């Protein structure tokens, strides 16, 4: 009996060690460090919210920053804000991300890019039945196609740069790009699309030492969020409340830290960690330690996810019951 117990104990010790060593051997891409200081950081949607805070923090760390947005007046206000906050001037360029030629011209005028952060995006809260087709096309066009435009415009310069240090492309998704939420149909579709783009793009550009990061912020205290709240379905607010809100400076800091270590998935809070583990799938992973966490805790994350789903569907059930709507749960 003692021998059997000892063998089981040995197995419990040796198996995790074997898995760790095996994961260290196979995880791809390899780990990388990406500098921010003295490099050119180009941020779309940089005139307010998370983009503005990213620009401010990157400038404070010594980066040369360019911010792009449609509204020139907001860009000027953002430039003034960053100057007052950091005593550093940033470059501003005005363009619509849906217009590839305008984006290409803006990117070329800004010069070689070391860190490209695609932070632009819009939201419209409604169920599919009530969404206007133009509204759906606008959300997909700006959030997804607009990101294609920015990446496509910047990619040649990033691939054939004279400075051969590692560079980064960052796509700003959302926790709604990890799990679909009531009333987020079009928005979630656009953010889920960014994951497919990021996974495929990483394989396409890794040979050029370009590293892709996908950021999943939760609800964040911004002017856009305040405007969004007015449009949200009541059920959406009830479900979204299960994830804690964050401040723009917190999200920006976690994003920049994720960029520096080349993380493919950048999560911002505990729920984001659970979603990341539960939805890792076959996404790139640079850290064999985080790969170990994924392997060991995937089942736990799925269990927690099922508990969340139960709560969400209970909320939907109660909501409709109050309105005497026939249900099929």
C-alpha positions as CSV (number, residue, x, y, z in Angstrom):
1,X,0.0,0.0,0.0
2,X,2.8,2.4,0.9
3,X,4.6,1.5,-2.4
4,X,1.4,2.3,-4.3
5,X,0.9,5.6,-2.4
6,X,4.5,6.5,-3.1
7,X,4.1,5.8,-6.8
8,X,1.0,7.9,-6.9
9,X,2.8,10.7,-5.1
10,X,5.7,10.4,-7.6
11,X,3.2,10.6,-10.5
12,X,1.6,13.7,-9.0
13,X,5.0,15.4,-8.8
14,X,6.5,14.2,-12.0
15,X,3.5,14.6,-14.3
16,X,3.3,18.4,-13.9
17,X,7.0,18.7,-14.3
18,X,6.9,16.7,-17.5
19,X,4.0,18.8,-18.8
20,X,5.9,22.1,-18.0
21,X,9.0,20.9,-19.7
22,X,7.0,19.7,-22.7
23,X,5.1,23.0,-22.9
24,X,8.4,24.9,-22.7
25,X,9.6,23.0,-25.7
26,X,6.5,23.5,-27.9
27,X,4.9,26.9,-27.1
28,X,5.0,29.3,-30.1
29,X,5.9,32.0,-30.8
30,X,8.9,32.4,-28.5
31,X,8.9,35.0,-25.8
32,X,9.9,38.5,-26.7
33,X,10.5,41.9,-25.2
34,X,9.2,44.9,-27.1
35,X,10.5,48.4,-26.2
36,X,8.2,51.4,-26.0
37,X,10.8,54.1,-25.1
38,X,12.2,56.0,-28.1
39,X,10.0,54.2,-30.6
40,X,7.1,55.3,-32.7
41,X,3.7,54.3,-31.3
42,X,0.7,54.9,-33.7
43,X,-2.7,54.8,-32.1
44,X,-6.1,55.0,-33.9
45,X,-9.1,56.2,-31.9
46,X,-6.5,58.2,-29.9
47,X,-8.5,61.4,-29.3
48,X,-10.4,60.2,-26.2
49,X,-11.0,57.3,-23.9
50,X,-8.6,54.3,-23.8
51,X,-6.7,55.6,-26.9
52,X,-6.0,58.9,-25.3
53,X,-4.8,57.4,-22.1
54,X,-2.6,55.0,-24.1
55,X,-1.1,57.9,-25.9
56,X,-0.5,59.8,-22.7
57,X,1.2,56.9,-21.0
58,X,3.3,55.9,-24.0
59,X,4.5,59.5,-24.4
60,X,5.3,59.6,-20.7
61,X,7.5,56.5,-21.2
62,X,9.5,58.2,-23.9
63,X,7.7,57.0,-27.0
64,X,7.2,59.2,-30.1
65,X,3.4,59.1,-30.4
66,X,1.0,59.7,-33.3
67,X,-2.7,59.6,-32.7
68,X,-5.3,59.2,-35.5
69,X,-9.0,60.0,-35.3
70,X,-11.7,61.5,-37.6
71,X,-12.5,64.7,-35.6
72,X,-9.6,67.2,-36.0
73,X,-10.9,69.4,-33.1
74,X,-10.9,66.5,-30.7
75,X,-7.4,65.6,-31.9
76,X,-6.2,69.1,-31.1
77,X,-7.8,68.9,-27.6
78,X,-6.1,65.5,-27.1
79,X,-2.7,66.9,-28.1
80,X,-3.1,69.8,-25.7
81,X,-4.2,67.5,-22.9
82,X,-1.1,65.3,-23.4
83,X,1.2,68.3,-23.6
84,X,-0.1,69.6,-20.3
85,X,0.0,66.2,-18.6
86,X,3.5,65.1,-19.9
87,X,5.1,68.3,-21.4
88,X,5.5,66.2,-24.5
89,X,4.1,66.9,-28.0
90,X,2.4,64.1,-29.9
91,X,1.6,64.1,-33.6
92,X,-2.0,64.1,-34.8
93,X,-3.4,62.9,-38.1
94,X,-7.1,63.0,-39.2
95,X,-8.6,60.2,-41.2
96,X,-11.6,57.9,-41.4
97,X,-10.5,54.3,-40.8
98,X,-13.1,53.2,-43.3
99,X,-11.3,55.0,-46.1
100,X,-8.2,53.0,-47.0
101,X,-6.6,55.6,-49.1
102,X,-6.9,58.2,-46.4
103,X,-5.5,55.8,-43.8
104,X,-2.6,54.9,-46.1
105,X,-1.8,58.6,-46.6
106,X,-2.0,59.3,-42.8
107,X,0.3,56.3,-42.1
108,X,2.8,57.3,-44.7
109,X,2.9,60.9,-43.4
110,X,3.6,59.7,-39.9
111,X,6.7,57.7,-40.8
112,X,7.8,54.1,-39.8
113,X,5.7,52.6,-37.1
114,X,7.1,50.3,-34.3
115,X,3.9,49.8,-32.3
116,X,0.5,50.0,-34.1
117,X,-2.5,50.1,-31.8
118,X,-5.8,49.7,-33.5
119,X,-8.0,51.2,-30.8
120,X,-10.9,52.7,-32.8
121,X,-14.4,51.4,-32.5
122,X,-18.1,52.2,-32.2
123,X,-21.0,50.5,-30.3
124,X,-24.7,50.3,-30.9
125,X,-26.8,48.4,-28.3
126,X,-29.7,46.6,-29.7
127,X,-31.0,43.1,-30.5
128,X,-30.7,41.9,-34.1
129,X,-34.4,42.3,-34.9
130,X,-34.2,46.0,-34.1
131,X,-30.8,46.8,-35.7
132,X,-30.9,48.8,-38.9
133,X,-28.9,47.2,-41.7
134,X,-26.9,50.4,-42.1
135,X,-26.1,50.3,-38.4
136,X,-24.8,46.8,-38.7
137,X,-22.6,47.6,-41.7
138,X,-21.3,50.7,-39.9
139,X,-20.3,48.7,-36.8
140,X,-18.7,45.9,-38.8
141,X,-17.1,48.5,-41.2
142,X,-15.4,50.6,-38.5
143,X,-14.6,47.9,-35.9
144,X,-13.5,45.1,-38.2
145,X,-12.9,46.4,-41.8
146,X,-11.4,49.6,-40.5
147,X,-8.9,47.5,-38.6
148,X,-8.0,45.7,-41.8
149,X,-7.5,49.0,-43.5
150,X,-5.1,50.3,-40.8
151,X,-3.1,47.1,-40.6
152,X,-2.9,46.8,-44.3
153,X,-1.7,50.4,-44.7
154,X,1.0,50.1,-41.9
155,X,2.2,46.5,-42.7
156,X,4.6,47.2,-45.6
157,X,6.6,49.8,-43.5
158,X,6.6,47.5,-40.5
159,X,7.8,44.5,-42.4
160,X,10.6,46.2,-44.3
161,X,11.8,48.5,-41.5
162,X,15.5,49.4,-41.2
163,X,15.4,48.9,-37.5
164,X,15.2,45.1,-37.0
165,X,14.1,45.2,-33.4
166,X,10.8,43.4,-32.7
167,X,7.6,45.5,-33.4
168,X,4.0,45.1,-32.4
169,X,0.5,45.2,-33.8
170,X,-2.2,45.6,-31.2
171,X,-5.9,45.0,-31.8
172,X,-8.3,46.4,-29.2
173,X,-11.2,43.9,-28.8
174,X,-13.5,43.6,-25.8
175,X,-14.7,41.0,-23.4
176,X,-17.7,41.0,-25.8
177,X,-15.2,39.5,-28.2
178,X,-14.8,36.5,-25.9
179,X,-18.4,35.9,-25.0
180,X,-21.6,37.0,-26.7
181,X,-23.9,39.2,-24.7
182,X,-27.6,40.0,-25.1
183,X,-27.9,43.2,-27.1
184,X,-24.3,43.1,-28.4
185,X,-25.0,41.1,-31.5
186,X,-23.4,43.3,-34.1
187,X,-20.7,44.6,-31.7
188,X,-19.7,41.1,-30.5
189,X,-19.6,39.9,-34.1
190,X,-17.1,42.7,-35.0
191,X,-15.0,42.0,-31.9
192,X,-15.0,38.3,-32.4
193,X,-13.8,38.9,-36.0
194,X,-10.7,40.7,-34.6
195,X,-9.6,37.4,-32.9
196,X,-9.7,35.5,-36.2
197,X,-7.7,38.4,-37.8
198,X,-5.2,38.4,-35.0
199,X,-4.6,34.6,-35.0
200,X,-4.1,34.5,-38.8
201,X,-2.1,37.7,-38.9
202,X,0.4,36.5,-36.3
203,X,1.2,33.5,-38.5
204,X,1.6,35.7,-41.5
205,X,4.0,38.3,-39.9
206,X,6.0,36.3,-37.3
207,X,8.8,35.7,-39.8
208,X,9.3,39.5,-39.8
209,X,9.5,39.7,-36.0
210,X,6.1,41.4,-35.8
211,X,4.1,40.4,-32.8
212,X,0.3,40.6,-32.5
213,X,-1.5,41.3,-29.3
214,X,-5.3,41.1,-28.7
215,X,-6.7,43.2,-25.8
216,X,-9.9,42.4,-24.0
217,X,-11.0,45.3,-21.8
218,X,-14.2,45.1,-19.8
219,X,-16.6,48.1,-19.4
220,X,-14.3,51.1,-19.0
221,X,-15.2,54.5,-17.6
222,X,-15.0,56.7,-20.7
223,X,-17.2,59.3,-22.4
224,X,-18.1,56.7,-25.0
225,X,-19.2,54.3,-22.2
226,X,-21.5,57.0,-20.8
227,X,-23.0,57.5,-24.2
228,X,-23.3,53.8,-24.6
229,X,-25.2,53.4,-21.4
230,X,-28.0,55.5,-22.8
231,X,-28.4,53.1,-25.7
232,X,-28.0,49.8,-23.9
233,X,-30.9,47.3,-23.5
234,X,-31.8,46.9,-19.7
235,X,-30.9,43.2,-20.0
236,X,-27.5,44.0,-21.4
237,X,-26.7,46.2,-18.4
238,X,-27.8,43.4,-16.0
239,X,-25.6,40.8,-17.7
240,X,-22.6,43.2,-18.2
241,X,-22.7,44.1,-14.5
242,X,-21.2,40.6,-13.8
243,X,-17.8,42.1,-14.8
244,X,-16.3,44.9,-12.8
245,X,-15.7,48.3,-14.5
246,X,-12.2,49.6,-14.9
247,X,-10.7,53.1,-15.4
248,X,-8.9,54.1,-18.6
249,X,-5.5,54.4,-16.9
250,X,-5.8,50.8,-15.6
251,X,-6.7,49.4,-19.0
252,X,-4.0,51.4,-20.8
253,X,-1.3,50.3,-18.3
254,X,-2.2,46.6,-18.7
255,X,-2.3,47.0,-22.5
256,X,1.2,48.6,-22.6
257,X,2.5,45.9,-20.2
258,X,1.1,43.2,-22.5
259,X,2.7,44.8,-25.5
260,X,6.1,44.9,-23.9
261,X,6.1,41.2,-23.2
262,X,4.5,40.3,-26.5
263,X,1.4,38.7,-25.0
264,X,-1.1,37.5,-27.6
265,X,-4.0,37.7,-25.2
266,X,-4.1,40.7,-22.9
267,X,-6.8,40.4,-20.2
268,X,-7.5,43.2,-17.8
269,X,-9.3,41.8,-14.8
270,X,-10.2,38.5,-13.1
271,X,-13.2,37.8,-15.3
272,X,-11.0,38.5,-18.3
273,X,-8.5,35.9,-16.9
274,X,-11.3,33.3,-16.6
275,X,-12.5,34.1,-20.1
276,X,-9.0,33.9,-21.5
277,X,-8.4,30.5,-19.9
278,X,-11.8,29.2,-21.1
279,X,-11.5,30.5,-24.6
280,X,-7.7,30.0,-25.3
281,X,-8.3,27.2,-27.8
282,X,-5.4,27.1,-30.3
283,X,-4.4,30.7,-30.0
284,X,-0.6,31.6,-29.8
285,X,1.0,31.4,-26.4
286,X,4.5,32.7,-25.6
287,X,4.6,31.7,-21.9
288,X,4.9,28.0,-21.0
289,X,3.8,28.9,-17.5
290,X,0.6,30.5,-18.8
291,X,0.2,27.5,-21.2
292,X,0.3,25.3,-18.1
293,X,-2.4,27.3,-16.4
294,X,-4.5,27.0,-19.5
295,X,-4.1,23.2,-19.6
296,X,-4.7,22.7,-15.9
297,X,-7.5,25.1,-15.3
298,X,-9.5,24.9,-18.6
299,X,-12.1,22.6,-17.0
300,X,-12.4,24.9,-14.0
301,X,-12.9,28.0,-16.3
302,X,-15.5,26.1,-18.2
303,X,-17.4,25.2,-15.0
304,X,-17.3,28.9,-13.9
305,X,-18.4,29.9,-17.3
306,X,-21.4,27.6,-17.1
307,X,-22.3,29.2,-13.8
308,X,-22.2,32.6,-15.3
309,X,-24.4,31.4,-18.2
310,X,-26.9,30.0,-15.8
311,X,-27.1,33.4,-14.1
312,X,-27.5,35.2,-17.4
313,X,-30.2,33.0,-18.7
314,X,-32.0,33.2,-15.4
315,X,-32.0,37.0,-15.8
316,X,-33.4,36.7,-19.3
317,X,-36.0,34.2,-18.1
318,X,-37.2,36.5,-15.3
319,X,-37.1,39.6,-17.5
320,X,-39.5,38.0,-20.1
321,X,-41.6,36.4,-17.4
322,X,-42.4,39.9,-16.0
323,X,-43.7,40.8,-19.5
324,X,-45.7,37.6,-20.0
325,X,-43.6,36.6,-23.0
326,X,-43.7,32.9,-23.9
327,X,-40.3,31.2,-23.3
328,X,-38.5,28.1,-24.3
329,X,-35.7,27.6,-21.7
